[in-house]
């Protein structure tokens, strides 16, 4: 059975991007250089509510690449994959090519 997690409120489901363990020339990189704090947005909640009850939409969309804090978020495992759930306020920014 396929599962799809839809975050609540202003939460964002992210799959962290793993850095390559080798260069294109075949040189093995140390584990400390593989740490990237970026990820791809998989799912986005509807947004938070203002004091008067209106929904404030999340500024990110599925497919965005984002910069993540070193610590934080909740780790979630779905179908043998590991995801992280962050609040929109925790996201540091978006990355563009």
C-alpha positions as CSV (number, residue, x, y, z in Angstrom):
1,X,0.0,0.0,0.0
2,X,1.4,3.4,-1.0
3,X,1.4,6.0,1.7
4,X,1.5,9.8,1.2
5,X,2.1,12.1,4.2
6,X,0.5,15.5,4.0
7,X,1.9,17.8,6.7
8,X,-0.4,19.8,8.9
9,X,-0.4,23.6,9.4
10,X,3.0,25.2,8.3
11,X,5.0,22.0,8.4
12,X,7.2,20.9,5.4
13,X,8.3,17.3,4.6
14,X,11.8,17.2,3.3
15,X,14.1,14.5,1.9
16,X,17.7,15.4,2.7
17,X,20.1,15.5,-0.2
18,X,23.1,13.1,0.3
19,X,26.5,14.3,-1.0
20,X,28.5,12.0,-3.3
21,X,31.1,9.8,-1.5
22,X,33.4,10.0,-4.6
23,X,34.5,12.7,-6.9
24,X,34.1,12.2,-10.7
25,X,37.8,11.1,-10.8
26,X,37.1,8.3,-8.3
27,X,38.7,9.9,-5.2
28,X,36.9,8.8,-2.0
29,X,35.9,11.8,0.1
30,X,36.0,11.8,3.9
31,X,32.7,11.4,5.7
32,X,33.0,14.9,7.2
33,X,32.9,16.5,3.7
34,X,29.7,14.7,2.8
35,X,27.6,16.7,5.2
36,X,25.2,18.9,3.3
37,X,22.4,20.8,5.1
38,X,20.1,20.9,2.1
39,X,17.0,19.0,1.0
40,X,14.2,18.7,-1.4
41,X,10.7,19.6,-0.4
42,X,8.4,16.5,-0.8
43,X,5.1,17.8,0.7
44,X,3.8,21.1,2.1
45,X,1.0,21.7,4.6
46,X,-1.8,24.2,4.0
47,X,-0.3,26.9,6.2
48,X,-0.8,28.5,9.6
49,X,-3.7,30.5,10.8
50,X,-3.6,34.2,11.7
51,X,-5.3,35.7,14.8
52,X,-8.5,36.3,12.8
53,X,-8.6,32.7,11.5
54,X,-7.4,33.2,7.9
55,X,-4.9,30.7,6.5
56,X,-1.4,32.1,5.8
57,X,-0.1,29.9,3.0
58,X,3.4,28.3,3.1
59,X,5.9,30.2,0.9
60,X,7.6,27.0,-0.4
61,X,6.3,24.5,-2.9
62,X,7.0,20.8,-3.7
63,X,10.3,20.3,-5.6
64,X,12.1,23.4,-4.0
65,X,15.6,22.8,-2.8
66,X,16.0,24.4,0.7
67,X,18.8,25.1,3.1
68,X,18.3,23.4,6.5
69,X,19.5,24.2,10.0
70,X,22.1,21.8,11.4
71,X,19.8,20.6,14.2
72,X,16.0,20.4,14.4
73,X,13.2,18.7,12.6
74,X,11.5,15.4,13.3
75,X,12.8,12.3,11.5
76,X,10.1,10.1,9.9
77,X,10.5,6.8,8.1
78,X,8.1,5.9,5.3
79,X,8.5,2.9,3.1
80,X,12.2,2.4,3.8
81,X,13.0,6.1,3.2
82,X,13.9,8.7,5.8
83,X,12.3,12.1,5.7
84,X,12.4,15.1,8.0
85,X,9.5,17.3,9.1
86,X,10.3,21.0,9.7
87,X,8.2,24.0,10.5
88,X,8.4,26.7,7.8
89,X,10.1,29.1,10.3
90,X,13.0,26.6,10.7
91,X,13.9,26.6,7.0
92,X,16.9,29.0,6.4
93,X,16.3,29.7,2.7
94,X,15.9,28.2,-0.8
95,X,18.7,27.2,-3.1
96,X,18.6,28.1,-6.9
97,X,20.9,27.1,-9.7
